[in-house]
Amino acid sequence: MTSLSSQSQPAANSNAKVVVIGAGIGGLTAAALLAHRGYSVLVLDQAIAPGGCASTFKRRGFTFDVGATQVAGLEPGGIHHRIFSELGIEPPEATPCDPACAVYLPGETEPIRVWRDPAKWQAERQRQFPNSEPFWQLMADLFRYSWAFQSRDPVLPPRNVWDLWQLTQAVRPDTLLTLPHTFSTVGQVLRSYGLEGDRRLKTFLDLQLKLYSQVDAEETALLYAATALGVSQEPQGLWHLQGSMQVLSDRLVAALERDGGKLLMRHTVNRIHTERGRAIAVEIHNQKTGETWVEPADQIVANVTVQNLMQLLGDAAPNGYQRRVDKLPQSSGAFVVYLGVEQAAIPADCPPHLQFLYDYDGPIGENNSLFVSVSHPGDGRAPDGRATITASSFTDPTLWWQCQDYEGLKQQYTQEAIARLSQFFNLTPDTLIHQEAATPRTFAHYTGRDRGIVGGVGQRIPTFGPFGFANRTPVNHLWLVGDSTHPGEGTAGVSYSALTVVRQIEASH
């Protein structure tokens, strides 16, 4: 594994100016690393607070995580641990999620618990899904090979000789064992093992994969699924941050500013300017003063969706790239309910993360399924004796942008979600203190993401890993980080994409 801290800070970098568009975790990670390595860095974001979909907001003493509620990569050798080590800052305090998730299928009162201990998880899945162990063993093998490959920092997909060299350097004999599965989906492998008729297994996989890949088992690329389903077990794991998700962005901002970088919130980037196929500047609008100006840059890093990137380039967007973006399937939005409650509303021994499906015949989303995160006493999200519940469901963004009665639809979804949650939590007028909801229109307003879409590009065969969108865009000196690129969504995924871009920028000097 490449040591981040072993990389030098060339003196020449002090004259190279990098503008970073977007202060999500991917943008802040790239910015902090570049500033630490000697670049002049300016970060711009249209929101009030940094963090993007991993930021927070406060209401009546409660702190709510906006979108992301759990973190991977904090273990020694994990991506967050590596980045914080290079920056010389302490990783945030966190507790492991164990189980990582408790999944309730329709009509069942005993959940499927995704344990952190591999032996416990193996026993759980053998009990829950008899005869499925050959499938799980294949997933475990693919995860082991893929994780080792990823730990050697390959660049995917490669777009020039340097990228290709980094990719080939990461390949080992066991990496080649994944090649026969490159074009397989989870659904295809289930059929090969004769498991397509196991409705409980298929539904469980659909629910889990929708969270991490944006698509169900039938469409999710097998190699991506192996990582998504394996990362919650030791020695990796998912983590619940002490305080809130905001501590990640706060520490990255502190490192950025310590090393001379600058962050401007409430500054919107209207346009990326190009000249002869190269990005040269950004047009900035100060929301407070109304001032607009053009800021030159040697390199531009865009922590935005690939759809937003096309809008920022306008007529300068390469035609082939634009066509590829236009052909992407509709991305998902999220409907989220944020509840502040008395601790009495939370069942004893409640896991930190739960997933509910209410009807086998209904869609995964539109309140038929909910992913729920629950605070625990002393974690900094609620006053003593109280707790937060954040429940999200996938939803079609078009529904929210084209509806005639937006407030009415929002109220309907809120009532349906609370009614669903009341089947598990003790939600009464006495225990429910605060409630509010967010829709794709809310996410679009606060994060600037196109149509309020969440979770990035679906991890289908044509768009995952070697076939996905590269960090190196067709416009020279313009880079893309975030959940539109390899390895996908989540704070760990976008941080890895940021590290890749930092390495590419350094290699280009």
N, C-alpha and C positions, 0 to 999 in steps of 0.2 A: 504493500500500500504506500502511495506517495505521502510523505510527510508535508503537511502544509507549512509548518513552521520552518522547514528547511529551505523554503524558497526565499530568495533574497529580495530586497527592495531596491531596484536599480535607481541610481540618482537621476537618470534621464527621465524617469516617470514623472518627476515633479513638474515638468513642463507640459505633460500630456493631460488635457482636460476631458473628463468623462461626465456626461450628463445622464442621469438615471431618471427615467420616467416611471413613477409609481413607487410608493413606499410600503408595498407589501413585503412579506418576509423575503421573497426572492430578490426584490430590488434593494432592500436594506442590506441583505447579506452580500450581494455583489458590491454595493457601495462601500460597506465597511471593510471588506477585504481589499478592494482597490485603494482606498485611502491608506490602509495599513501598509500597502506595498508601494506607496509613494506617489500615487496619482492625485491630481486635483479633481475633487468629486463634488458635484452639485446634484442633489436629489430633489425632485419636484413631485408634489401630490396634491390633487384637488380636494382631498378630504380634510377634516378638522384634526384628526389624530392619525398617526402612522399605524401600520399593521394590516391594512386591507381587510380581507376576510378573516384574519386572525387577530382583529382588534376587539375592543370591548366598549361597553357603555354602562353608565350607572343610573339607577333609578331607586329612590327611596331607601338607600342603604344597601341595595343589591348591586352586584357587578355581574353583568351578563357577557359571556363570550359570544361575539357576533355570529360566527360561522364555525370555524375550526374549534374543536373542544378537546382534542387529544394530540399528542406529539409522539413521533417515532424518532430514533436517531440520537437519543441522549446517552445511551450506553457507551462505555469506552470503545473508541473506534467508529462509533456512529457519526453521521454527518454533522449534526449539531455539536457534538462533543469535539470533533476535529476543528470545526470553524471557531468555536469559542476558545479552544486551546491556542490556535494561531493568533487570535485577537488579544489573548492574554486577559480574558474576562471569565468570571465564574459562570458555569452553566446554572440555569435557574433551578431552584429546589423543586423536586417533583417526586411523586409516588407512582409506582407501577400500577397499571390497570390490571387487576386480576379478580375475576375474569376480564378479558379485554372487552367482551360484550356478552350479554345474556339475551338470547334470541327467542322470542315467543311466537310460535306458529298458531294459526287460527284454531280456537277452541281448546288450546292446551294451557295448563296452569304451571307446568314444569318447563323451565326454559332449557335451551341448548346453551351450555356455558363454554365459551372459548377460553380455556384456561391458559395461563402463561407458562406453566410447567408442561413440557412436551409430553411427559408420560401421562399426566392427568388429562391432557387434551386428547391423547390417543385413546385412553380408556373411555372418555366421554363420547367421542365420535363412534367408537365401536359399539357402544351401547345404544346410541341414538340412531345410527345408520348401519345396521348389520350388513355384512357382505361388501362394504364399500372400501375396506382397508387397502386393497391394491391401488385404487384411485388415489387415496391419501398418500400412500408410499411414493407413487410417481410424483405427486405434487411436492413432497418433502425432498426428493432427490433433485428435482428441477430447481427448487428454491435454493438448495445448497450450492448447486453449480452456478446459478444466476447471481446469487449474493456474493460469492467469491469473485466472480467476473466483475460485478459492479464495484466491489471494493478496490479494484485496481484502476478505477477512474477511466473507463473507456469513454470515447466521445461518440454519441449516437444521435441521429445518423451522421456519418462523416460527410463533410462537404469539400475538403481539400486534402492535400497530402499529409499535412500535420495531423489533422483529425484522424485520417486513416491509420497513421503510424501509432497514435495513442490507442486506437481500437485494437490493432494487431498486437500491441504490447500487453494488452489485458487478457488476451486469449491464452488458455491453457488446454491440455488434452481433455479435461472434464468439461470445458466449455463446449467442445464439439458434440458432447452428448445431448446438448439442448437443440442442436440444429434440426434433427428430424421433427421437432415439435414447433418449429418457427411459424408454420402456417396453420396450426391447429387451434381450435377454440375449445373451451371447457365443455360445451355441449357435445362436440364431436367425440371427445375422450370419454365422456359419460356413456355415450352409445357404444363405444368400443369395449367398455367393461360391462355392458348389459345393464346399466344403471339408469337408463332414461325413464324407466317406469317408477322410480323411487321418488314420489312426489315430495316427500318431506326433505330429502337430500337436495333435490333440484331447487326447491323453494328457499331452503337455507342458503344455498350458493347464490341464488338470484339476489337475495337480500344483502348478503355480505358484499358481493361484487358490485352491485349497484352503488354502494357507498364509496368504493375505492376506484372503480373503473368507469362509472357512469352508465354502464350497460349491463345486461343480465348475463347469465352463464352461457347462453346460446351464442352470444356475440363476443364475449370477452376473450382476448388472446390468451392462450394457455400459459405462456411464459410470464405474462404480466400477472395473471391470476395466482400463479405459484408464489410470487413475491408478496402480493397483497394478502394472501391467506396465511402465509408463513411468518410474516414479520412480527406478529403479536406474541410469538413464543420466545422464551429464553434461548440464547443469550441476547436476543434483541428484545423487543417489547414495545408496548404503547404506554405513554406516561400522562399523568394528570398533573398539570403545573400548579404549584402553590401560588396563590394570589389570583392570577388569571392568565389567559393567553397573551395579554399585553406585555408581560415581562420579557417575552422573546424580542419583540420589536424595541422595547425600551432599552434593553442591553445593547442591541445592535446600533441604535441611535447614539448611545453614549460612546461606543467605540468609534463610530464614524466621526463624531464631533471632536473626540479626543485626538484623533489623527488628522485633524484639519479639514475634514469634509463638512459640507453644509447641507442642511435640510430645510426646505421651504414648503410648509403646508399651505393649503388654500391657494395654490398656484396651479392653474390648469395649463397643460400643454395642448395647444390648438393644432399644431402642425409640425411634422418633421420635414425640414428642408433638405433637398438633395441637389447634387451637381455632378453631372457625368457619372451617374450610378453610384455615388458615394454620399452618405449622410454627413451633413456639414453643420447643421444648426437646428434649434427648436424654437418655435414661436410660443412665448409664455404669456399668460394672462394672470395678473394679480387680482384675485377676487375681491380683496379689501379695497384697493385703490382704483381699480379699473384700468390700470396701466397695462399696456401690451408692448412687448419688445422681442427681438430675436437674439438668442444666445448662441454663439458659436461653440462647437465642440469637436474634439478630435475623434471621440468615440461616443456613441449613444447606445445605452442599454434600456430596452423597453420591457418593464415588468407589467405587461398588459396582456389581454387575450389576443389571440391572433386576429380576431375580428376587429378589435380596437386598433391593432397595428395597421390594418388596411385603411381604416378611416384616417389615421394620423398621416399616412403617406399620400392619401388622395390620388391624384392623377399620376403621382410618381411610383405608385405600387406596380411592381412587375406584373405583366399580364398573366403569366402562367401561375404565379403565386396567388394572385387575386382569384383566378378560376378555381384553384384548389380550395381556397377558403370558402368560396361561394358554394362548392359542392359538399361541404361538410354537413352531415346530418344535424338536425335541430339539437342544440345542447339543452340540458335541463336547467330549470330554475329551482328555487327553494321557497317553500312557505314555512316560516318559522314562528313558533309561539314561545314567548319568554314569560315565565311565571316566577314570581316571588311568593314563597309560601312559608307557613309555619312548619317547623321540623316534624310536627305531628302528621303532616300530609305524606311523609315519606315512610314506606314500609321498613321494618327492621332489616338490617343486612342488605340494603338495596345496592346492587352493583352501580358503578359510576356511569356505565353506558348500557343501554337496553335498546332492543329493536323489536318492534311489534308488527305483525301482519294480521289484519283483522278478517280478511276474506280471501280464500284461495282464488276465487274467480275474478277478483278485482285487480286493478293495476298496482304496481309497486310505486306508490306516490298518491297524490291527490287525497291525502288523509287516510287512505286504506293501509298505508304503512307509515310508521313513525320511528325515527331514530332519536333517542332520548338521552340527554346527558344530565346528570344530577350532581349537585355539589355535595361535599361532605363536611361535617363540622370542622371548623378551624382552617378551611382551605382558602379563606379570604374572599369568598364570593357572597357571603351573606352574614348579617349580624348573628350574634349568639341566639340559638333557639329557632333559627330560620334557615331556609335553603332556597336554592334556585333550581328550576327545571327548564331545560331548553329542549324543545321538541321540533324536529324538522321533517318535512316530507318533500319529495320531488314533485315538481309541478311544471306544466307546460307554460313557458314564459308568454307565449302568444295569447293565452287565455287572459292574462292580466293586463296586457297592453291593448287588447281589442274589446274588452268587456264594457258594457254601457253603464253599469252601476258598480264601480270599483269598490267603494266603501261597503256596499251591501255584500259583495262577494267576499271581501276581506272579513266581514263580520260573520258570514256564514261559515267560512273555513275555520275561523277562530272557535266558534261554538262547537263545530264538529270535532276539532282537535281536542278541546277540553273535555268533551263528552267521552271521547276515546280514552284519554288519559285517566279519566275518573274511574275506569274499570280496574286500574292498578293502583293509582294514588288516591289518597283521601282528600279530594278537592271539594270543599264546601265553602259557603260564604265566610265561615269563621277561619278557615285555613288559607284561603286564597287572598293574598294581600295586594299583589300587583300583577297585571297582565297586559301584554301588548304583542303585536304581531308584525312580521316583515314579509313582504312579497318580492317578486323579481323587480318590481318598480322601486321598492325600498332599496334593494341592493344596488340597482343602477344609480340611484341618487347618491348613495353614500360611498360606493366603491368605484363608480365610473365604469364598471364592467358592462360591456355591450348587452343590452336588454336584461341586465341583471342575472346573466347566466352564471352558474357556479360549477366548480369541479373540473374545468378544463375540457379537453377533447376526449371523447369516448375512446377507451382502449380496445378498439377493434383491430383486426389484423392490418388493415391499410394505414392505421394511424398510431400504432404503438411502436416504441423502441426504434428498430432500424428503419421503419417506414413512416415515422412521425415527422413533426416539424422540427427542423434543426435550430439550435441556438444561433448559428451563423446564418443570417438571412441573405437573400440574393442581393441586397443593397449593402455595399461595402461599408464597414465601420458602423453597422447597425446590427444590434444583437437582441435576441428575444429570450427572456427568462420567464419562469412561471409555469403554471399548470397546463399551458398549451404545448409544452416541450417535454422531452424525456427527462426524468422517468415518470412524470405525471403529477397528480395532485398531492396535497399534504405539505406541511411545513418542511418535512425532510426532503420530499421530491423537489420542491421549488428551490430549496437551499442547494441541492446537488446541481441543479441547472445553473444556479448562480456561480458556483465554484467552477463549473465547466467554462462559462463565459470569461471569468477572470483569467483562467489559464490560457484561453484562446487569445484574449487581448494581449497578455504578456508575451505570448509566442509571436504575435504579429509585429512587435517592436524590434 
